[in-house]
Amino acid sequence: MTVPDPTRPGHDHPDRRSTRTPTRADRPYRVAQDRVVWREAGDETVVLDTTASVYFGLDRSGTVLWRRLAAGADLADLVAALTADAPVDAVRATADVAAFVDALREHGLIRPA
């Protein structure tokens, strides 16, 4: 029987752990449930920022992404959800998702999970 050597590549040895900082793409986001309430109406969603008393309307694609964000999702999850739901290529979906997430973050509707 061979005992695994933790110092070999592929093992989680303390001296070999990644020190890479997660990027925005790696970081999961979640709806800021302490300040946001929402209701779905058909394919659309109405979001209320209870702190700022501002309503936001999300179309079908925005609703698909919002559902994922309510559970917690990173940008790759959101891009996959969008490309599965709409006839959009990955490059365009990536740009659209990044813009959507940036707008939601600016308004305080989502935050890193």
Residue, then its C-alpha position, 0 to 999 in steps of 0.5 A: m500500500t502506498v501512502p500519498d505524499p502531501t508534498r507532491p503536486g495536487h495535494d493540499h499541502p500548507d506550503r502549496r496552497s494557492t494564494r490567488t485572490p478571488t477575482r470578481a468572476d470567481r466571487p459569488y453574489r447574493v441578493a441583499q435580502d436585508r434591504v430588498v423585496w421582490r415579486e415575480a409577475g409572469d416573466e418579469t420581476v419587480v424589485l423594491d429597494t426598501t432602503a432607498s424606496v426605489y423600484f426596479g423592473l427586470d425583464r425575462s432575462g433579468t428574472v432568470l439572473w435574479r433567481r440565480l442571485a437569490a440563491g447565490a451565483d458567480l458570474a460563470d453561473l449567471v452566464a450559463a443561465l443566460t445562454a441556456d435561456a436566451p439565444v445569445d453567444a457566450v461573449r455577449a452574455t458575459a458582457d451583459v451579465a457583467a453590466f447587470v451585476d455591476a448595476l445591481r451592485e451600484h444600487g446595493l441590491i446584491r453583494p458578495a456572498 
